[in-house]
Amino acid sequence: MKKIVLFISFASLILSCNNAGQKAGETDNNISDDNNTPAKTEQVKDKTFDELFKKIEATELTDNIFKLVGEDFTVITAGDETHYNSMTASWGGVGILFNNPATWCFLRANRYTLELMKKHETYTMAYFPEEYKDRVMYLGSVTGRNTDKMKNTTLTYVKTHDGNIAYKEAKLIIECKLIELTTVNPSDFYTEKGKSFIEEAYTEVKDYHKIVLGQITSIWVSK
């Protein structure tokens, strides 16, 4: 883990799916994706990807990452058009790794989306306007491993040029290619808070958190 800290230069952010475990993690609760669909869904559902999004360079990204992740949350999606899964995240970061724009996220080892990220080696990170908060929270409230979670959401999936899955209602989509997946070690933490968090989470799933590093391949913003 010390290696990673040396490699990565974090531009901003603190994102993941553990705090999301308390705020919007894949835990079973009563949050539901009801039928009160925001108006934008009706406006975008019949439009193509190119009609909705334009590509920008990483240096052109002007959004406040601390707000996007810490308040709006990230929706991580992995898989393909035949089978995909989404989860929420609220810890992580962005920066430069191996001279390329990159992202990192801190995920529980039992996340179903993580399995698909490893299988396909690509994934998207999407961010939504405020009116979609309930739908974003829903994606973190139910596991997709043994439910029809993705069929129940009223968000409208869309396929990118590279075949990755995101959502038409998103205001920002970051496509990533998996670089490395590292298991954390409690002995690498220099604060009791960090060490205790990792050890307590381990007792729940019998495995330590994973740090996922991804190279940014494309960034799309809504038109």
C-alpha positions in Angstrom: 0.0 0.0 0.0 2.9 2.3 0.7 4.0 1.8 -3.0 0.6 3.1 -4.1 0.8 6.2 -2.1 4.2 6.9 -3.7 3.0 6.3 -7.2 -0.2 8.3 -7.1 -0.6 12.0 -6.9 -4.1 12.8 -5.7 -5.6 15.8 -7.4 -8.6 15.9 -5.1 -11.2 13.7 -3.6 -12.1 11.2 -1.0 -14.5 8.6 -2.5 -15.4 4.9 -1.9 -18.0 2.5 -1.1 -17.5 2.0 2.5 -18.8 5.2 3.8 -21.2 4.5 1.1 -21.9 1.4 3.1 -23.3 3.6 5.8 -24.7 6.2 3.4 -25.3 4.3 0.3 -23.5 1.0 0.4 -24.7 -2.4 -0.7 -26.6 -3.1 2.4 -30.1 -4.5 2.6 -32.5 -1.7 3.7 -35.8 -0.3 2.7 -34.6 2.3 0.1 -36.5 1.7 -3.1 -36.4 3.1 -6.6 -40.0 4.3 -7.0 -41.9 5.5 -10.0 -41.6 9.2 -9.4 -39.1 9.5 -12.2 -37.5 13.0 -12.6 -38.4 14.8 -15.8 -35.0 14.4 -17.3 -35.4 10.7 -17.7 -38.3 11.3 -20.1 -36.2 13.7 -22.0 -33.2 11.5 -22.4 -34.5 7.9 -22.6 -34.9 7.9 -26.5 -31.6 9.8 -27.2 -28.4 8.2 -28.3 -25.1 8.4 -26.3 -23.7 10.9 -28.8 -26.7 13.1 -28.5 -26.4 13.3 -24.8 -22.6 13.4 -24.1 -19.4 15.1 -25.4 -15.9 13.9 -24.8 -13.4 16.1 -22.9 -9.8 15.8 -21.8 -8.9 15.2 -18.1 -7.4 18.7 -17.9 -10.8 20.2 -18.9 -12.6 18.7 -16.0 -13.9 21.6 -13.8 -16.3 19.8 -11.4 -15.5 20.0 -7.7 -14.5 16.4 -7.0 -15.0 16.7 -3.3 -18.6 17.5 -3.9 -19.1 15.0 -6.7 -17.8 12.2 -4.5 -18.4 13.3 -0.9 -21.9 14.6 -1.4 -23.3 13.4 -4.7 -21.6 9.9 -4.6 -20.1 7.9 -7.4 -22.0 5.2 -9.2 -19.5 2.5 -10.3 -20.8 0.2 -13.0 -19.0 -2.9 -14.5 -20.1 -5.6 -16.9 -21.5 -5.5 -20.4 -24.9 -5.0 -22.1 -25.9 -8.6 -21.3 -25.1 -8.4 -17.6 -23.9 -5.5 -15.5 -24.1 -4.2 -12.0 -23.8 -0.8 -10.3 -22.9 0.3 -6.8 -22.4 3.6 -5.0 -19.1 4.9 -3.7 -18.0 7.8 -1.5 -14.2 7.3 -0.9 -11.4 7.4 -3.4 -9.4 9.8 -5.5 -8.1 11.0 -8.9 -4.6 11.9 -10.0 -1.7 10.8 -12.1 -0.3 7.2 -12.3 2.3 6.0 -14.8 2.0 9.5 -16.5 -1.7 9.0 -17.2 -4.8 10.3 -15.6 -6.0 7.7 -13.1 -8.6 7.0 -10.4 -8.6 4.9 -7.2 -11.3 3.6 -5.0 -11.5 1.8 -1.8 -14.0 -1.1 -1.9 -15.2 -3.9 0.3 -13.9 -7.3 -0.9 -17.4 -8.8 -1.2 -18.9 -6.2 -3.6 -20.5 -7.9 -6.6 -19.6 -5.0 -8.8 -16.0 -5.6 -7.9 -16.2 -9.2 -9.2 -17.4 -7.8 -12.6 -14.6 -5.1 -12.6 -12.1 -7.9 -12.2 -13.8 -10.0 -14.9 -14.1 -7.3 -17.6 -11.1 -5.1 -16.5 -13.1 -2.0 -17.4 -15.7 0.1 -15.6 -17.4 3.5 -15.5 -17.7 6.1 -12.7 -20.8 8.2 -13.1 -22.1 11.3 -11.3 -25.7 12.6 -11.3 -27.7 15.8 -10.7 -29.2 16.3 -7.3 -32.6 15.2 -8.3 -31.3 11.7 -8.9 -30.0 11.2 -5.3 -32.7 8.7 -4.4 -31.9 6.6 -7.4 -28.2 6.7 -6.7 -28.8 5.6 -3.1 -31.0 2.7 -4.3 -28.0 1.3 -6.3 -26.1 1.1 -3.0 -28.9 -0.2 -0.9 -29.5 -3.6 -2.6 -27.0 -6.2 -3.8 -27.1 -7.3 -7.4 -25.7 -10.7 -6.7 -29.0 -12.4 -6.1 -31.6 -9.8 -6.9 -33.0 -8.0 -10.0 -31.6 -4.7 -8.8 -30.6 -3.4 -12.2 -34.1 -4.2 -13.7 -35.7 -2.3 -10.8 -33.9 1.0 -11.2 -35.6 3.7 -13.3 -32.3 5.1 -14.4 -31.7 4.5 -18.2 -28.6 2.5 -19.0 -26.5 3.5 -22.0 -23.5 1.9 -23.7 -20.4 3.9 -24.4 -18.3 3.7 -27.6 -16.1 1.2 -25.8 -19.0 -1.0 -24.8 -19.0 0.1 -21.1 -22.3 0.7 -19.3 -23.3 4.0 -17.7 -26.5 6.0 -17.5 -28.2 8.6 -19.7 -29.2 10.8 -16.7 -25.5 11.2 -15.6 -23.9 14.6 -15.8 -20.4 13.1 -15.9 -19.0 9.7 -16.9 -15.5 8.6 -16.4 -14.4 5.4 -18.2 -11.6 3.4 -16.6 -9.3 0.5 -17.4 -8.3 -1.7 -14.5 -4.6 -1.3 -13.7 -4.1 -2.9 -10.3 -6.2 -4.4 -7.5 -4.4 -4.4 -4.1 -5.5 -5.9 -0.8 -4.9 -3.6 2.2 -2.9 -4.6 5.2 -3.8 -3.3 8.7 -0.1 -3.0 9.6 0.3 -0.4 6.8 -2.0 2.1 8.6 -0.4 4.7 10.8 -3.6 5.8 12.5 -5.7 3.7 14.9 -8.8 4.9 13.2 -7.7 3.5 9.9 -6.4 0.2 11.3 -9.5 -0.3 13.4 -11.8 0.3 10.4 -10.0 -2.2 8.3 -10.0 -4.8 11.0 -13.7 -4.4 11.9 -14.7 -4.6 8.2 -12.6 -7.8 7.9 -14.7 -9.5 10.6 -17.8 -9.0 8.5 -16.6 -10.5 5.1 -13.4 -12.4 6.1 -11.4 -10.5 3.6 -9.7 -7.1 3.6 -10.6 -4.1 1.6 -9.4 -3.7 -2.0 -7.8 -0.6 -3.5 -8.7 -0.4 -7.1 -6.5 1.6 -9.5 -7.8 2.5 -12.9 -6.4 4.4 -15.9 -8.9 7.0 -17.2 -9.6 6.1 -20.9 -12.4 8.6 -21.6 -14.3 11.4 -19.9 -17.8 12.4 -21.0 -20.0 15.3 -19.9 -23.6 15.9 -20.6 -24.3 18.4 -23.4 
